[in-house]
Amino acid sequence: MKRRPVTWTLTLSVAVLAVTAAARAQERAIEFPDVDGYRTFAVDLHTHSVFSDGMVWPIIRMQEAERDGLALMAVTEHLEYQPRREDIPHPDRNRSWVVASEYAAAEELDVIVVNGAEITRSMPPGHVNAVFITDANALLVQIGDADYMTRLRPSTPEEQEASEREALQAIAAANGQNAFVFWNHPNWPRQRPDGVARLTDMHRRLIADGLLHGIEVSNGDFYSAESLQIALDNDLAILGVSDIHGLIDWDYMPHAGGHRTVTLVFAEERSAESIQAALQANRTVAWQGNWLIGREDALMPLIEASLRLTKVERSQGDELIDIRLSNVSDAAFDLRVTSGHRFNGPPSTMRVEPHSDLDLAISGEARSSFEMAFEVLNAFVAPETHPTLRLAVEAPSQ
């Protein structure tokens, strides 16, 4: 008889722990509102597992993606760089995607997993990802082990020429499969020692021929203003990716409020076809840390859907106008008032925390109808350029 309370306590504790774990998993899911005409999806187009130079099995990648609330994840193993091939030999370069997709189907995950590959070469073109492909093997140029190292670090004009020629073959093969192709970490110090992304003649040809469709502006914790300008100047999709090799929990610490770097995509529906179409149409915003980076026509609808005026009242007994800014997104918005308004409380620079409200009392405003303007300091529509959020205020008469 004395054991029953103990058993009950243990059962209750296990149940509480299970609920807590489920709640934490739900809390880390990336959440942004839909925008007019489109749904908002978080996607990660650059990931690795032990099938190239990553540190985990593809199933772990799928479990992380589910916890992070991703709509879509691309499996993008290095095609040529295979440091674990002695331990995990796999002549089929689709194998990582097969393992991930079989698990996703068996567990009925909400995450769409698409096949991809990272074409790994010296500069130019550097590293290039192709996603939404049907067969990674068709992108692989068969060369010997010793020859491959010369493609990574060519020391003669002949080796450089061979590296570029084979990279073009792989990129052409990916486009032949209707892939979405993008330039990875263009400012990577190992290939750009000064950390500055720059176009080469090869990249210009790829863009002109319609073979390169996007560019990583944010890769992990790297951000490149030069990459953003390249995207704007050349009609390339603006992308944010995790390029995860280790564990999301270690590298991004979601348990402490962090999140993997992702691309927010504005698509008509939750399908691989619709998300790829949105990528091709440049309906993207990169989310890295607390920065939102994108074209103004893609970023502003997201900001306007995230920040809303949910209360406008005149205070009783004075001339203050009470307003409430409500944030329904995972971003904390840093705002600076540019319309000249003053507040009875906070200064002209303020933060609206994720999924929270900020109450303000506007002072010195006698008009019933007016516009407030805020510079959004944690958002970029061009290098060092912040967008402006404009809110129409209709204040009731006293």
C-alpha positions in Angstrom: 0.0 0.0 0.0 2.8 2.4 0.8 4.2 2.1 -2.7 1.1 3.4 -4.5 1.7 7.1 -3.6 5.3 6.8 -4.8 4.2 5.2 -8.1 1.6 7.9 -8.6 4.2 10.6 -7.9 6.6 9.1 -10.4 3.9 8.8 -13.0 2.8 12.4 -12.5 6.4 13.6 -12.7 7.0 11.7 -16.0 3.8 13.2 -17.4 4.8 16.7 -16.3 8.2 16.3 -17.9 6.6 15.1 -21.1 4.3 18.0 -21.3 7.2 20.4 -20.5 9.3 18.9 -23.2 6.5 19.2 -25.7 5.9 22.8 -24.7 9.5 23.6 -25.2 9.6 22.0 -28.6 6.5 24.1 -29.5 8.1 27.3 -28.2 11.2 26.9 -30.4 9.1 26.6 -33.6 9.8 29.6 -35.8 6.6 31.7 -36.2 5.9 34.6 -38.5 2.5 35.8 -39.7 1.2 35.2 -43.2 1.1 38.2 -45.6 -1.5 39.4 -48.0 -2.0 36.8 -50.7 0.7 34.4 -49.4 1.6 32.1 -46.5 4.9 32.5 -44.7 7.1 29.5 -44.4 10.5 29.0 -42.8 12.9 26.9 -44.9 16.5 25.9 -44.6 18.2 25.2 -47.9 21.7 24.3 -46.6 22.3 21.3 -44.3 24.9 18.6 -43.8 25.0 15.1 -42.2 27.6 12.4 -41.8 27.1 11.6 -45.5 29.5 14.5 -46.2 31.2 16.5 -43.4 28.3 16.8 -41.0 28.3 15.2 -37.5 24.9 13.7 -37.3 22.7 11.1 -39.0 20.1 12.6 -41.4 17.2 11.5 -39.1 18.5 14.0 -36.5 18.3 16.7 -39.1 14.7 15.9 -39.7 13.9 15.8 -36.0 15.5 19.3 -35.6 13.6 20.6 -38.6 10.3 19.4 -37.1 11.1 21.1 -33.7 12.0 24.3 -35.5 8.8 24.4 -37.3 10.4 24.3 -40.8 8.0 23.9 -43.7 10.9 22.6 -45.9 14.5 21.4 -45.5 17.0 20.6 -48.2 19.5 17.9 -47.8 22.7 19.4 -49.4 25.7 17.1 -48.9 29.0 17.9 -50.5 29.1 16.1 -53.8 32.9 15.7 -54.0 34.1 16.4 -50.5 33.6 13.1 -48.6 35.8 13.0 -45.5 33.9 10.1 -43.9 33.8 7.8 -47.0 36.0 5.2 -45.4 33.5 4.8 -42.5 30.3 5.5 -44.5 30.9 4.5 -48.2 28.0 5.5 -50.3 28.4 5.6 -54.1 24.8 6.9 -54.3 24.9 10.6 -53.6 21.2 10.6 -53.0 21.5 8.3 -50.0 21.3 11.0 -47.3 18.1 12.4 -48.8 16.6 8.9 -49.1 17.3 8.2 -45.4 15.8 11.6 -44.4 12.7 11.3 -46.6 12.0 7.7 -45.6 12.0 8.8 -41.9 9.8 11.9 -42.6 7.3 9.7 -44.4 7.3 7.0 -41.7 6.9 9.5 -38.9 4.4 11.6 -40.9 6.4 14.8 -40.3 5.1 18.1 -41.4 8.5 19.0 -42.9 8.9 18.7 -46.6 12.4 17.3 -47.3 13.9 17.9 -50.8 17.0 16.6 -52.5 20.0 18.8 -53.0 23.7 18.9 -53.4 26.7 21.2 -52.7 29.0 21.6 -55.7 32.3 22.1 -53.9 35.0 23.9 -55.9 37.7 26.6 -55.6 36.9 30.2 -56.5 35.4 30.7 -59.0 32.7 29.6 -58.6 33.3 28.6 -55.0 30.6 26.5 -53.4 27.2 26.3 -55.1 24.0 24.6 -53.8 21.4 23.0 -56.1 18.1 22.1 -54.5 14.9 20.5 -55.7 17.0 18.1 -57.8 16.0 14.6 -58.8 19.4 12.9 -59.0 22.5 14.1 -57.2 24.6 11.5 -59.0 24.1 13.3 -62.3 25.9 16.4 -60.9 29.0 14.4 -59.9 32.0 14.7 -62.2 33.9 11.5 -61.7 37.6 12.2 -61.0 40.3 10.5 -59.0 40.9 11.3 -55.3 44.2 13.0 -56.0 42.7 15.0 -58.8 39.8 16.3 -56.6 42.3 17.9 -54.2 43.6 19.9 -57.1 40.1 21.2 -57.8 39.9 22.5 -54.2 43.3 24.1 -54.4 44.4 24.4 -58.0 48.1 25.3 -58.4 48.3 25.6 -62.1 46.2 27.2 -64.9 45.4 23.8 -66.2 44.0 22.7 -62.8 42.0 25.9 -62.4 40.6 25.5 -65.9 39.5 21.9 -65.2 37.9 22.9 -61.9 35.8 25.7 -63.5 34.9 23.5 -66.5 33.6 20.7 -64.3 31.8 23.1 -62.0 29.9 24.5 -65.0 29.0 20.9 -66.0 27.6 20.2 -62.6 25.6 23.5 -62.5 24.3 22.9 -66.0 23.2 19.4 -65.0 21.4 20.8 -62.0 19.5 23.3 -64.2 18.7 20.5 -66.5 16.8 19.0 -63.5 14.9 22.3 -62.9 16.9 23.0 -59.8 17.1 26.2 -57.8 20.8 27.1 -57.8 22.5 29.5 -55.4 25.9 30.8 -54.4 27.0 29.7 -50.9 28.8 31.9 -48.4 30.4 34.3 -51.0 32.3 36.1 -48.3 33.8 32.9 -46.7 37.3 33.9 -45.5 38.8 30.6 -46.8 38.0 31.7 -50.3 37.8 35.4 -49.8 40.5 36.2 -47.2 39.3 39.8 -46.8 35.7 38.6 -46.1 34.3 40.7 -49.0 31.9 39.0 -51.5 32.7 39.9 -55.2 31.4 38.7 -58.5 33.8 37.1 -60.9 33.4 36.9 -64.7 32.2 33.3 -64.2 29.4 34.3 -61.8 28.4 37.1 -64.2 28.1 34.5 -67.0 26.1 32.2 -64.8 23.7 35.0 -63.9 23.4 36.2 -67.5 22.6 32.6 -68.7 19.9 32.2 -66.0 21.9 29.4 -64.3 22.3 31.1 -60.9 19.2 32.1 -59.0 20.1 33.1 -55.5 22.8 34.1 -53.0 23.4 33.5 -49.3 23.3 36.9 -47.6 23.3 35.1 -44.2 25.1 31.9 -43.6 25.1 30.8 -39.9 26.3 33.8 -38.0 28.0 35.4 -41.1 26.2 38.3 -42.8 27.5 39.9 -45.9 26.3 43.4 -47.0 28.2 42.9 -50.3 26.2 39.8 -50.9 23.0 41.7 -50.3 24.0 44.3 -52.8 24.9 41.6 -55.3 21.4 40.1 -54.9 19.8 43.5 -55.4 21.9 44.4 -58.5 21.5 41.0 -60.2 17.9 40.0 -59.4 19.0 37.1 -57.2 16.9 35.6 -54.3 18.1 36.8 -50.9 18.7 33.7 -48.7 19.5 32.9 -45.1 20.7 29.3 -44.2 22.0 27.4 -41.2 24.7 25.5 -43.1 24.5 23.2 -40.1 27.2 20.6 -39.5 26.9 20.0 -35.8 23.7 20.1 -33.7 21.2 23.0 -33.9 21.0 22.9 -30.1 24.7 23.5 -29.8 25.2 26.0 -32.6 22.1 28.1 -32.2 20.9 27.4 -28.6 17.1 27.5 -29.1 16.7 26.5 -25.5 18.2 30.0 -24.7 16.0 31.9 -27.2 18.2 31.4 -30.3 17.1 30.1 -33.6 18.7 28.7 -36.7 19.3 31.1 -39.6 16.5 30.5 -42.2 14.9 31.9 -45.2 11.3 33.1 -44.8 9.5 32.3 -48.1 6.1 33.8 -49.1 4.3 31.1 -51.1 0.8 30.3 -52.1 0.6 27.0 -50.4 2.7 24.5 -48.4 4.2 22.4 -51.2 7.7 22.0 -52.6 6.4 23.3 -56.0 4.9 26.4 -54.5 7.9 27.2 -52.3 10.3 26.7 -55.2 8.2 29.1 -57.3 8.3 31.7 -54.5 12.1 31.3 -54.4 12.4 31.8 -58.1 10.2 34.9 -57.8 12.5 36.4 -55.1 9.7 36.4 -52.4 12.2 35.8 -49.6 13.5 37.4 -46.4 16.6 36.1 -44.5 16.2 35.9 -40.7 19.5 35.8 -38.9 19.7 36.5 -35.1 17.3 39.4 -34.8 17.9 40.8 -38.3 15.4 40.6 -41.1 17.0 41.1 -44.5 15.1 41.4 -47.8 13.9 43.4 -50.7 11.5 46.1 -49.6 8.6 44.6 -51.5 9.0 41.3 -49.7 10.1 42.6 -46.2 7.5 45.4 -45.7 4.4 43.2 -45.9 6.0 40.9 -43.3 6.7 43.8 -41.0 3.2 45.3 -41.5 1.7 41.9 -40.7 3.9 41.4 -37.6 3.3 44.9 -36.0 -0.2 46.1 -35.7 -2.0 48.9 -33.9 -4.5 47.0 -31.7 -5.7 50.0 -29.5 -6.1 53.7 -30.0 -7.8 55.7 -27.3 -7.8 59.2 -25.9 -7.0 59.3 -22.2 -9.7 60.5 -19.9 -8.9 63.9 -18.3 -6.0 64.7 -20.5 -5.0 65.1 -24.1 -2.8 62.0 -24.4 -3.5 59.3 -27.0 -3.0 55.8 -25.8 -1.9 53.3 -28.5 -0.9 49.7 -28.3 1.6 48.1 -30.7 1.2 44.3 -30.9 3.9 42.0 -32.3 2.7 38.6 -33.5 6.1 37.4 -34.8 9.3 35.8 -33.4 11.3 38.9 -34.1 11.9 41.7 -31.6 11.4 44.9 -33.5 13.7 47.8 -32.7 12.0 51.1 -33.7 13.0 54.7 -33.9 10.2 57.3 -34.3 10.8 59.5 -37.4 7.5 61.3 -37.6 8.4 63.7 -34.7 6.0 62.2 -32.2 6.9 62.2 -28.5 5.7 59.9 -25.8 4.8 60.3 -22.1 7.2 57.5 -21.0 9.6 55.8 -23.4 12.2 57.6 -25.6 12.0 57.8 -29.4 13.8 54.5 -29.7 12.0 51.4 -28.4 11.7 47.6 -28.7 8.6 45.6 -29.2 9.4 42.1 -27.9 8.2 38.9 -29.7 4.6 38.0 -29.3 4.0 40.9 -26.9 2.4 44.4 -26.7 3.9 47.8 -26.2 1.7 50.5 -24.8 2.5 54.1 -25.6 1.0 57.4 -24.7 1.4 60.0 -27.4 1.8 63.5 -26.1 1.3 66.9 -27.9 -0.9 65.5 -30.7 -4.2 67.4 -31.2 -5.2 65.8 -34.5 -7.7 63.0 -34.6 -6.2 61.5 -37.8 -2.5 61.3 -38.4 0.4 59.1 -39.5 3.2 57.7 -37.3 6.5 56.6 -38.9 9.1 54.3 -37.4 12.5 53.3 -38.8 12.8 49.6 -38.3 16.4 49.3 -37.0 16.6 45.5 -37.1 15.6 45.2 -40.7 17.6 45.9 -43.9 16.4 46.5 -47.4 19.9 47.4 -48.7 23.3 47.7 -47.0 22.9 50.1 -44.0 19.4 50.9 -45.1 16.4 50.4 -42.8 12.8 50.4 -44.0 10.1 52.7 -42.6 6.9 51.4 -41.0 4.0 53.8 -41.4 0.9 53.5 -39.3 -2.3 55.4 -39.8 -3.9 56.5 -36.5 -7.5 57.4 -36.1 -8.0 58.8 -32.6 -11.5 59.2 -31.3 -12.5 62.7 -30.3 -12.4 63.6 -26.6 
